[in-house]
Amino acid sequence: MANENEVIFTDTTAGIDAAVNDAFEHFGGLSSMLKPSRDVYLKINAVDHKPYAYTDPNVLKAVIEYLKANGAASIYVIENCTQANITRLVFAATGIDKVCRKTGAVPVYLDETGAVPVFLEGLKSFVDISEFVYERLIKDKDKNLYISIPKLKTHSMSKVTLSIKNQFGFVHQHSRIVDHNFKLHQKFADIYRLIRPDFVLIDGLVATNHGHYIAENNQDKCIIEKNCIIAGIDPLVVDTAAAEFMGFERDDIEHLRLCSATGISAVSPKDIKIINRDLFEKRKQSLTCELLEDFPEELVILRGKTRCCVEGCRKNTETVAEVLHADYNGKGDFTILMGKDIDEKEIAGIRPPVHIAGSCAIGDYGRQMVNRFGKKQVTFSNGCNNLSETVYGLCRHMGVNPLKLGRLNPVASLAGLALARAKGSKALIPRLI
């Protein structure tokens, strides 16, 4: 019987189905994992419809087909995408809905589910998570099998995004804005105390370099073929091995370090056993989570000396600016303010229009900017990482129509939005005009 300290790397070059089968069978197969209901809940990574931002539908299809062939009853594919998106539309644009229809799996758009407040032990605060998740995977965790299928990605705010960070999708979007700053790592660790996958299978067909949200026109610099599946029983062990595969140690990743400190997993990095180590060593590569900083030349970004958190206002805003410039020819003749303690000479020299990212900068400079330039020249992104307001503000200043950001045609997008709202979606989306 395989141990919790084992992580298997399987090769997909001979076929994804075989690689998925080998990953499950090494750990005793589905029959050893199924719980009384025989239902399986698959938490994929589908933050957005951008290529390489989501779990590959072919990997998802292979997992579902393996589960069906080995005794699973109902199979649910669940996600709540990132802010400024509607999960229903992301599933449609990426082909995830199509996979569900063909395989009989049930798509669950978590933004359309109720909210339940849960207490975060480390932060000593509450956060709203999906009621569906609370009922099925926390309250009835002994009845239902929960499998995480994240994508192998670096991340500009958390360095990597693997199975533990993948659980952030359980949090409703309005609760993600609070503490999306230097406290973000603790938030991930606190959620991990509440809920953890029974099995992790990482889509490692490719890895992302320079962050998780890649501009299509920068794919040649950011997409690295890996052609593997990474799997194991212990999420922290699997994430540690996958992070090392991309050149990071566990202690480099703050949320992994904090999860380890809770004692949930007793496995130390030195005790992790890699199955198929030759494949691991051959394809291991040091990647970077730092953005390319492919911004318009005329864009001015003023970063405060303090509270300019990479986990929130800074990297969130800069990622959006990079994508709008690279993929939508977004212009940059404006100024972005973020953080506190910006040099007064730089503030005095600002020319409008202005986007102010985050409550820290808004509190210090918001009124002054409006008084100097007028309300129409200034946009705000309130809180920490308010992505819907960031997208609206940057689209407005960069001359990009928000409707063009969707991969579906505008009519289909608006119809999907209307349906999601009718179903109770709590997603935060930017103003469309």
N, C-alpha and C positions, 0 to 999 in steps of 0.2 A: 504493500500500500504506500502510495506517495505521501510525503510529509509536507507540512505547512511551510517548511523552509525551502521548498523546491519551487523553481520557476522554469518552465519549459519554453524554449524558442523553437518553433517549427517553421519549416521552409515552405513558402507558398508558390515557389516557381514551378512546382509540378502540379499545382492545383490548390485552390483555397479550401475546397471541401475536405481534401485529405489532411491538410494542415489543421483545420478546425477539429476534425475527428481525432487526430493524434493528440491534440491538446487536451481534449476531454478525457480520452481513454487513458492517458498517462495517470490521471488522478482518479481512476476507478470507474469512469463513465458516468452517464447521467443517472443510472439506477442507484448509484451510491449517494447521489446528491438530492434527488427528489424528496419533497416533503409530503405530508398527508394529502393536501389538495391536488398535488401533481401539477399545479399551475406554475408557470415560469414568467418572471418579470424581467425584461431586458432594458436596462438603462443605457441608451446609446448617447453619443455625443453629437448633437445636432444644433449647435449654437446659431448657425447661420447657413445660408445656401451657397456661400462662397466655395468654390472648389477647394478641397482638402481641409475644409473647416469642420467636416462631419464624418462620422463613421461610414466607411464605404458600404454602399448597399449590397455589394457582392459578399462581403464578410457577414453582414446581417443575415442575408438569405441563407448562407451556408450554416450559420448557427441555428436558425429557425428550422431548417430541414433536418439537421442532426437531432434537435430536440424532438421533433415530430416522429422521427424514425425510432426514437428510443424511449417512448412512453410518456412524453409530456402531454398534459391535457390542454388547457387554454394557455396561449402564449401572448403576452402583452408587450408592446414596444412603447416605451414611455420616455417623454422628454418635455422640458419647458425651456425653449430657446432663450438666447440672450435678449436683453432689452432692445427696443426698436424693431423687433421682429414678432411675428405671429407663428406659433409652432405649427399650426395647421398648414400655413403657406410654406414653411420650410420643408415639411414632410412632402408636400406636393412638388416643390421645385427640385428637390434632391433625388426623387425617385424612391424615397423610403415608403411613402404611401403605396406605391406600385408593388413593392416587395411584400408589404402586408396583405394586399389584395390577392396576390398570386399564391402566397403561402398559407393564408387563412389566419395570420396573426392579427391581433387587435391593436390598432394605433390608439394611444392615449395621449391627448394634448393636455399636459398638466396645467397649462395656463387657464384652461377651461374648467378646472376642478376647484372645489372649495378650499378654504384656508384654515389651518389649525396652528395656533401659537405653541411653540415649544421653547423650553428654556435652554440657553447655551451656557454650559457650566463655566467655561473659561472667561467668557466676556461678561457673564452675569447679566444677561439681557435676553429678551425674547425675539424670536424670528418666526415669521409665518411660512409654513411649508404646506405642500399640497395635502389636502385631506385624503385623497386617494392613496398617496404614499404612506401617510400616517396609519391609515386603516389596514392596508395590505402588507406593508413592509416593516412597520414598527409594532403595531398592536398585534398583528397576526403573523409575525416573522417566523414562528415555529410551524406555520402551515404552508407557507409559500416560498419558493426558491427565487432568490434575487441574484441576477448576473449582471455585472457591469461590462459594457463593451465600449470603452473609450478609444480615442485615436491617439497615436503616438505624436505628441506635439510639444514643442517648446512654447513658452508663454511669457510675454513681456512683463506681466505683473506678478506672476507666481513662479516663474522660471520653467516649470513644466505643468502640463495638464494631463493627468492620467486618471486612475480610478477614484482616488480620494477627492480630487477637485471635481471630477465628473458629477459628484453628488450635489454640487452647488445648484444643479438644475432642479433639485427638489424644492428649492426656496422660491417663493413667489417674487416676481421682479421688483415690487416696491420694497421688499425687505432686503434686496441685494444692494440697494444704494447706501443704506446705513452701514458704516464700518468697512466700506470698500476702499480702505486706506491702509495704513500700517497695521491695522488690526485684522486684515483679511486672512492672514495665515492662521490666526487663532480661530477665526470663524470656521475655516475648513476643518480644523482639528476638532472643534466642538461638534460639528455635524457628524464627524466620524465616530465620536463617542455615542451618538444617538443611533446610528445606523451604519452597517457595513455590509458590503456584498458577500454572498456565500462563495462566489467564484468570479474571477476576473479574466477576461479575454481581450487583449489589446489588439486593435487593428494596426498592425505595423507594416502595411503595404508600402507606405511612405512615412517619412518623418518631416515635420515642418521645422525650418530654420528661421531665425529672426522673428519669432513670435508665432502666435496661433492663428492669426487672421491675415492671410496672405493676399496681397493685391495680385490679380491675375496676370498683370503685366510684369510682375517680379517673380513669377514662379521659377524661372531658370536659376534664380539665386537662392530660392527658399525651399524647394522641394527636393528631398533626398530619398531615392528608392532604397527600401530595406527588405521588402519581400518576405515578411515573416509575421507570425502570430506569436504573441507573448501571453502566457497564461499561468495561473496559479490559484491556490486556495486563500492565501493570506494577502489582502489588498496592499498592506504596507510593504510586504516583502516583494510583491510583483512591481509596485511602483518604484521601489528602490532599485531593483534590477533594470527596469526600463529607463530610469533616470541615468543610471550608470552607462547604459547602452548609448545614451546621447551625450555622455561626457560629464555628468554631474554626480557628486557624492550625495548621500542622504543628508548630511549636515549642510550642504549647499542649498537645500530646498527647505525653507523655514517651516512650511506646513507638514512636511514629512518628519522633520526633527521634532516638532511639537507633538505629532501623533505618536512617535516613538517614546517621548517623555511620559505619556500617559500610562505606559506599560500594557496597552492593549495587546501589542505583539511583543513577545519576549525574544524574537529572533533578531540578532545583531547582524549588520551587513556582512561581517566576516564569516558568518555561519550560513549564508544563503548559498544554496547549491543550484548551479545553472545546468539544466539538462540541455544537451546539444551545445556545449560550450564552444566547440569549433565554429559553429554558425555565429554565436554571440561575438566571439573575438574577431572573426573575419569581417563582420558588418558593423561593428562598434565604431562610432565616430563622434568626435567632440563637436557639438553644435552650439549655437549661441541663441539666447533669448532676446538679445538687443535688436531693436528695430533698425531697418536700413536708413531711417530718417530721410526718406525720399520725399521731401517737402518742396513746394514751390519756392523759388529763389527769393521772391519778394515777401514771403510770409515772415512775420516777426513773432517769435515766441519768447515771452518774458517769464522766466521761471523763478519763483521765490526761493530765498535761501533756506526757508523752513516750510514745513507742511506742504511741500510739493511732492506728494506721495506717488511713487512709481506705481503703486498698487491701485491707484484711483485716477485722480484728475490728470496726472501727467501722461502716463502711457495710454490710458483710454483715449484721451483727446488726440494724442500724437498718432495713434494707430488709425483713427478715423481720418485724420488729415492726410496721412500717407496713402490710404486706399482711395480717397476721393481725388487726390492729385494723380495717382498712377493709373487708375482705371476709368476715371470720368472727366479727366482733363480739368479738374478743379483748380481755380485760380487762387492766388494767395496774397492779394494786396489788402491785408488787414492784420490785426494784432491779436494774439492770444495771451491772456494773463492767467497764471496759475500759481497757487501757493501764497505764502506770506513773505513779508520782508523783501519786496522787490526794490531795487535801487531807485531812489526818488528821481534821479536825473533821467532814468529810462521812462518812468511814469510821466514825467513832464514832457517828454518828447514823443509821446504816443500820437499817432494819427489814426483817425477812424477809417473803417468800422472796427469794432472790438468785440471779441468773444471772451467772456470771463468764465473760467472753468473751476467750479467747486465753491462751496460755501465760504471757505477761508478767504479766497480772493474776492468773492462777492462782498463779504463783510467789510473788507479793507478798502476796496476800490470801486465797488458797484455804483454808489451814489455819485462819486466824483466823476466817473465816466459818463453817466447819464446827464449830469449837470453840464459837462463840457460839450458833449456831442449830441445829446438828445436821445430819446428812447428808441427811435427807429435805427440808430446806428450801433446799438449795444444789445447783445444776446447773452443769456445766462444759462449755465448748467448747474442747477442747484444740487446740494448734497455732495456725496462722493460717488463719482462714476454714474451720473445720471445720463445714461447713454442715449435715451430718446431725445433729451434736450440738447445733448452734444451733437447728435446727427442733424437735428433741425438747425441749430446755430451755424454749424460749419457748412452745411449744404447752402444755407442762405448766403453766407459770405463768399463761398467758393463758386457760386453760380451753378449748383447741381440740383436738379429736380429730384426730391426724395422718391418719387414714384419710379424713377429710373433705376433705383437700387435693387428692385425686385427682379427675379429671373422669370416670373410669370408676366403675361401681358397685363397692362393696367386694369382692364375690365375684370380679368380673373382674380387679380390681387384685391380689388375693391369688393368683389363678391365674396371672396374668402374671408376678408376682414369683417364684412357684415355678418357672415355666418358665425365666425368665431365670437363676435360680440353678442350675438343672439344666444350662443351657448354659454355665455358667462365669462369669456376670456378676460383675464386681469392683466394682459400684456400692456406694457407701456410703449407706445409707438410715437414717432415724431409727428408734428403737424405736417400735413401733406402739401400745404400751400403757404 
